[in-house]
Amino acid sequence: MEQKIKLKFKQLFETEPIMYCAPGRVNLIGEHTDYNEGFVLPAAVDKLIVFAIKPNTIGKFRFFAFDLNEQFETEQNNITKSNVSWANYLLGVIAQFSKEECQVPTFDCVFGGNVPPGAGMSSSAAIEVGMAFAINDVFNFKRSRLQMTQFAQMAEHEYAGVNCGIMDQFASMHGKLNHVIKLDCRSLDYQYFPLNMEKYMLVLVNTGVKHSLASSEYNKRRNECEEGVRLIQKHDSQVRSLRDATLADLDAHKNEMSEVAFRRCSYVIEENERVEAACKALTESDFVAFGQLMYASHQGLSQKYEVSCAELDKLVTIAKSIDGVLGTRMMGGGFGGCTISLVEKQKVSNFENAIFANYKTPDGNKPDVFEVVIGDGARKL
C-alpha cells in the first residue's frame, strides 16, 4: 500500500513525498460510555490510511484520494466546507491549525489505505489523525498528540458534520503495539494495558447492515441518560454524569424515572464497571474473564440499551456455539456494523467457516471478516 501511494504521488506531482500513516481502531469494551464521561478501552489496529505529502509553491492544496481515484484542489485562502465529502476530512484539519494561529502552507497529498469503510474501524478518524500528524510534522508546528487529536475531532464536528466523542481519534493517534488504551472520557487521562495476543486473535464480522438508525437513536439515548442524571442530581449534587453514579444511587430513585431511562442508565453504569474489570483481567492475562465481560457487554447493549439488531444478535449467538471463542459483542454505535470476537489463534479458521456456514448478509452474501492485530498510532513511515 505504501509503495502504491508513493508511486501515485510521484506520477501526479513529479517529486519525492514524505510518508505518514494513521491506523483504524477497534473498541474492545466500553460502548456508549464516552458521552456519559465514562471509560472506554480502544486500540489501534494494523489497518492503515497512508499519506504521501510534500509542500508546494503554487498557493493551492491539491489532494488525491487513491481508493476513489478522485482529485480535489482549493486555494490557500479558501478553506471552507466542500460538497466533496472525503475532502472535508482534510480541509477540516487544516482549518483547526489555522484557528490556532498556525497558517498551513500549501501542499500536495495522496492518501489511501486498507481501513475498511463502514466496518466500524473509524476510517474517517484515521484520515483526520493522519492529516493532522503529517501537517504538524512537515511544518514543525510542535503541537502535542492530544492537541492534534482534538483538531481531528473538531474537523469531524465542523466539516464532516458528525458530533462524535473523542475515542476514535484518540485511539488512532495514541495507539501502542500490543496494548489497549483505557481512556477516561472526562479528563482524557489514559493508561496502557498489555494485550498479549500470542495465543489469540481479534476477528471482526460485518453484519452487512448499515447503521441507518444510529444518529436519531443515538440522540434519544443521550437524552434518556441525561434524564437519569438530572433525577439523581436532585438528591446528590456531586453527580455530574452517569460516571459518578452507582447502581445503588439508581435503585434509590428508580420510581422517579421512566423505566426506559432506568434501563439505559443501569447499562452505562455496569459498562463502566466492566471496563475496570476488563483492565484487571488483562493485567492478570485472564482472557477467559475478559471474554465473559465481552458477552455481558453485548447482552447489556442488546437488552438494556437496545442498540443491537437481529443480525448482530444472531452473529453473537453463532459465535457462542463455536469452539475456541472466548467472547463476542457488537462494536460501535449499533443497529448494524460489526461484531468483535476474541478467538483462539489455532481455531480462527474454524470460527470463520462456522460463520460463513451459518450467516448470510441481508443481500444473501458471505459476510466480510477481518482479522486485526493491535498496532501503533499515527507515525512517520
C-alpha positions in Angstrom: 0.0 0.0 0.0 2.8 2.4 1.0 4.6 1.9 -2.3 1.4 2.3 -4.4 0.6 5.6 -2.7 4.2 6.8 -3.1 4.3 5.9 -6.8 1.0 7.7 -7.5 2.3 10.8 -5.8 5.4 10.8 -7.9 3.3 10.3 -11.1 1.0 13.2 -10.2 3.4 15.7 -8.7 6.8 14.6 -10.1 8.6 14.9 -6.7 9.6 12.6 -3.8 7.0 12.7 -0.9 7.3 12.4 2.8 5.3 9.3 4.1 3.0 9.0 7.1 0.2 6.7 8.3 -2.6 6.5 10.8 -4.5 3.4 11.9 -8.1 2.4 12.2 -9.3 1.3 15.6 -11.3 -1.3 17.5 -13.1 -0.8 20.8 -12.8 -3.9 23.0 -15.3 -2.9 25.6 -17.0 0.3 26.8 -19.7 1.2 24.3 -21.9 4.3 24.7 -19.9 5.3 27.8 -17.9 8.1 26.1 -20.6 10.7 26.0 -21.5 9.8 29.6 -18.0 10.9 30.7 -17.1 7.2 31.3 -14.3 4.8 30.3 -13.6 3.1 27.0 -11.0 0.5 26.0 -9.9 1.0 22.4 -6.8 0.0 20.5 -5.2 1.0 17.2 -5.1 -1.8 14.6 -2.9 -2.9 11.7 -5.3 -1.5 9.1 -3.9 1.9 7.9 -4.5 5.1 6.0 -1.2 6.0 4.3 -0.3 9.6 3.3 2.2 10.9 0.8 2.7 14.7 1.3 5.0 17.5 0.1 4.8 21.3 0.3 4.3 23.1 -3.0 4.7 26.7 -4.1 1.6 27.2 -6.2 -0.8 28.6 -3.4 -3.1 25.6 -3.8 -3.8 22.5 -1.7 -4.0 19.5 -4.1 -5.4 16.2 -2.8 -5.8 12.8 -4.5 -8.0 10.1 -2.9 -6.2 6.9 -4.1 -9.0 4.5 -3.3 -11.6 6.6 -5.1 -9.3 7.8 -7.9 -10.6 11.3 -7.3 -8.8 14.7 -7.2 -9.6 17.9 -5.3 -7.9 21.2 -5.1 -8.5 24.6 -3.5 -6.8 27.9 -3.0 -4.9 28.5 0.3 -7.3 31.3 1.3 -10.4 29.3 0.5 -10.6 26.6 3.3 -14.4 26.1 3.6 -16.7 23.1 3.6 -16.8 21.4 0.3 -19.5 19.3 -1.4 -16.8 16.6 -1.9 -17.3 14.6 1.3 -13.9 13.0 1.6 -12.1 16.3 1.1 -13.8 17.7 4.2 -11.9 15.4 6.5 -8.6 17.0 5.2 -9.9 20.6 4.9 -11.4 20.4 8.5 -8.0 19.6 9.9 -6.2 22.4 8.0 -8.9 24.8 9.4 -8.2 23.7 13.0 -4.5 24.5 12.6 -5.4 27.9 11.1 -7.6 28.7 14.1 -4.6 28.1 16.4 -2.5 30.7 14.6 -0.8 28.0 12.5 -1.1 29.2 8.9 -0.7 26.0 6.9 1.4 26.4 3.8 0.1 24.7 0.6 1.0 21.1 -0.1 0.2 18.2 -2.3 -1.2 15.0 -0.8 -2.1 11.4 -2.0 -3.8 9.2 0.6 -5.5 5.8 0.7 -5.4 2.6 2.7 -7.0 -0.6 3.8 -9.2 0.5 6.8 -12.5 -0.9 5.5 -15.1 1.9 5.3 -18.4 1.1 7.1 -16.9 -1.7 9.2 -16.7 0.4 12.4 -12.9 0.8 12.4 -13.2 4.6 12.0 -11.6 5.2 8.6 -12.7 8.8 8.9 -10.8 9.3 12.2 -7.7 7.7 10.6 -7.8 10.2 7.8 -8.2 13.2 10.1 -5.5 12.0 12.5 -3.0 11.1 9.7 -3.6 14.5 8.1 -3.1 16.3 11.5 0.1 14.3 12.3 1.6 14.9 8.8 0.9 18.7 8.8 2.3 19.1 12.3 5.5 17.2 11.4 6.1 18.7 7.9 5.6 22.3 9.0 7.1 21.8 12.5 4.1 23.2 14.4 5.1 21.5 17.6 1.5 20.6 18.6 1.1 17.7 21.1 -0.6 14.4 20.3 -3.5 15.5 22.4 -3.9 18.8 20.6 -3.7 17.0 17.2 -6.3 14.5 18.5 -8.6 17.4 19.4 -8.0 19.1 15.9 -9.1 15.8 14.3 -12.2 15.5 16.4 -13.2 19.2 15.7 -12.7 18.5 12.0 -15.2 15.7 12.2 -17.7 18.0 14.1 -17.3 21.1 11.9 -16.6 19.8 8.4 -18.0 16.2 8.4 -21.0 17.2 10.5 -20.7 14.3 12.9 -20.8 15.2 16.6 -18.6 12.3 17.7 -16.8 11.7 21.0 -13.0 11.7 21.1 -12.3 8.0 21.4 -11.8 7.2 17.7 -9.3 10.0 17.1 -7.6 9.3 20.4 -7.0 5.6 19.7 -5.7 6.4 16.2 -3.3 9.0 17.5 -2.2 7.3 20.7 -2.2 3.5 19.8 0.6 1.3 21.1 1.7 -2.1 19.8 0.2 -4.9 21.8 -1.6 -2.6 24.2 -5.1 -1.3 24.7 -5.8 2.2 26.0 -8.0 2.8 29.0 -9.3 6.3 28.3 -11.1 8.5 30.8 -13.5 10.4 28.5 -13.9 13.2 31.1 -10.3 14.1 31.9 -8.7 12.5 28.8 -6.2 10.8 31.2 -5.2 7.4 29.8 -3.3 4.3 30.7 -2.0 1.4 28.6 -2.8 -2.2 29.5 -0.9 -5.1 27.8 -2.8 -7.2 25.4 -0.6 -10.2 24.9 -2.1 -11.9 21.8 0.3 -14.7 21.3 -2.5 -17.3 21.5 -5.5 -15.2 20.5 -6.8 -13.2 17.6 -9.4 -10.4 17.4 -11.8 -11.1 14.5 -14.5 -8.7 13.2 -17.5 -9.9 11.3 -19.5 -7.3 9.3 -23.3 -7.9 9.5 -23.7 -6.1 6.2 -26.3 -3.9 7.8 -25.7 -0.1 7.6 -26.3 1.9 10.8 -29.3 3.7 9.3 -31.0 4.3 12.7 -27.8 5.2 14.6 -27.9 9.0 14.6 -31.5 9.6 15.6 -31.5 6.7 18.2 -28.1 7.9 19.5 -29.6 11.3 20.4 -32.5 9.6 22.1 -30.1 7.5 24.2 -28.2 10.6 25.2 -31.4 12.3 26.4 -32.5 9.2 28.3 -29.2 9.1 30.1 -29.4 12.8 30.9 -32.9 12.3 32.3 -31.5 9.8 34.8 -28.6 12.1 35.8 -31.0 15.1 36.4 -33.1 13.0 38.8 -30.1 11.7 40.7 -28.6 15.2 40.9 -31.7 16.4 42.8 -30.6 14.2 45.7 -26.8 14.4 45.1 -25.2 17.5 43.5 -21.9 15.7 43.2 -23.2 13.5 40.4 -22.2 15.3 37.2 -22.8 12.4 34.8 -23.5 8.6 35.0 -19.8 8.2 35.5 -20.3 9.4 39.1 -23.4 7.3 39.8 -23.6 3.9 41.3 -26.3 1.2 40.8 -27.4 1.9 44.4 -28.0 5.6 43.5 -30.0 4.5 40.5 -32.1 1.9 42.5 -32.8 4.5 45.2 -34.5 6.8 42.7 -35.9 4.1 40.3 -39.5 5.2 40.9 -38.8 8.8 39.9 -37.6 8.0 36.4 -39.1 6.2 33.4 -38.5 2.5 33.1 -36.6 3.2 29.8 -34.3 5.8 31.4 -33.6 3.4 34.3 -32.5 0.6 31.9 -30.3 2.9 29.8 -28.6 4.3 32.9 -28.1 0.9 34.5 -26.4 -0.3 31.3 -23.9 2.6 31.3 -23.0 2.2 35.0 -22.5 -1.5 34.5 -20.5 -1.0 31.3 -18.1 1.4 33.2 -17.6 -1.3 35.8 -16.9 -3.9 33.0 -14.1 -1.6 31.6 -12.5 -1.6 35.0 -12.9 -5.4 35.4 -11.5 -5.9 31.8 -8.3 -3.9 32.7 -7.9 -6.1 35.8 -8.4 -9.3 33.6 -5.7 -8.1 31.1 -3.3 -7.3 33.9 -3.7 -10.9 35.1 -3.7 -12.3 31.5 -7.1 -13.8 32.2 -8.6 -13.9 28.7 -11.4 -16.2 29.8 -12.7 -13.5 32.2 -12.2 -10.8 29.5 -14.3 -12.9 27.1 -17.1 -13.2 29.6 -17.1 -9.4 30.0 -17.5 -9.1 26.2 -20.6 -11.3 26.3 -22.0 -9.4 29.2 -21.4 -6.1 27.4 -23.3 -7.4 24.4 -26.2 -8.5 26.5 -26.4 -5.1 28.1 -26.3 -3.3 24.7 -29.0 -5.6 23.3 -31.4 -5.9 26.2 -30.9 -2.7 28.3 -29.5 -0.1 25.8 -31.4 -1.6 22.8 -28.9 -0.6 20.2 -28.3 -4.1 18.7 -30.2 -5.6 15.8 -31.3 -9.1 14.8 -28.2 -9.6 12.7 -25.8 -8.6 15.4 -27.6 -10.8 18.0 -27.5 -13.7 15.5 -23.7 -13.4 15.0 -23.2 -13.3 18.8 -25.4 -16.4 19.2 -23.5 -18.3 16.4 -20.1 -17.3 17.9 -21.1 -18.5 21.4 -21.6 -22.0 19.9 -18.1 -22.2 18.2 -15.2 -23.9 20.0 -12.3 -21.6 20.7 -14.4 -18.3 21.0 -13.8 -16.7 24.4 -16.1 -13.7 23.9 -18.1 -11.7 21.3 -20.0 -8.5 21.2 -21.3 -5.8 18.9 -18.9 -3.0 18.4 -19.7 0.7 17.8 -22.9 2.7 17.8 -25.1 -0.3 16.9 -28.1 -1.0 14.6 -25.6 -2.8 12.3 -21.9 -2.8 11.7 -19.6 -5.4 13.1 -19.2 -7.9 15.9 -15.7 -8.3 17.5 -14.7 -11.7 18.8 -11.8 -13.0 20.9 -10.8 -16.3 19.3 -8.0 -18.8 20.0 -5.5 -18.4 17.1 -5.5 -22.1 16.2 -9.3 -22.0 15.8 -9.7 -18.9 13.8 -10.3 -20.8 10.5 -12.9 -23.0 12.3 -14.6 -19.8 13.5 -14.7 -18.2 10.1 -16.0 -21.4 8.4 -18.8 -21.7 11.0 -19.7 -18.0 10.5 -19.9 -18.5 6.7 -21.9 -21.7 7.1 -24.5 -20.1 9.4 -24.8 -16.4 8.5 -25.6 -14.5 5.3 -25.8 -10.8 5.0 -29.3 -9.3 4.2 -28.4 -9.3 0.5 -27.6 -13.0 0.7 -23.8 -12.8 0.6 -21.0 -14.1 2.8 -20.1 -11.5 5.5 -16.8 -9.7 5.4 -14.5 -11.0 8.1 -11.4 -9.0 9.3 -8.6 -10.4 11.4 -7.0 -7.5 13.2 -3.7 -7.1 15.1 -3.1 -4.4 17.7 -0.6 -1.8 16.4 0.9 1.6 16.9 -0.8 5.0 16.4 -0.1 7.7 13.9 3.5 7.9 12.7 6.0 8.9 10.1 7.0 6.0 7.8 
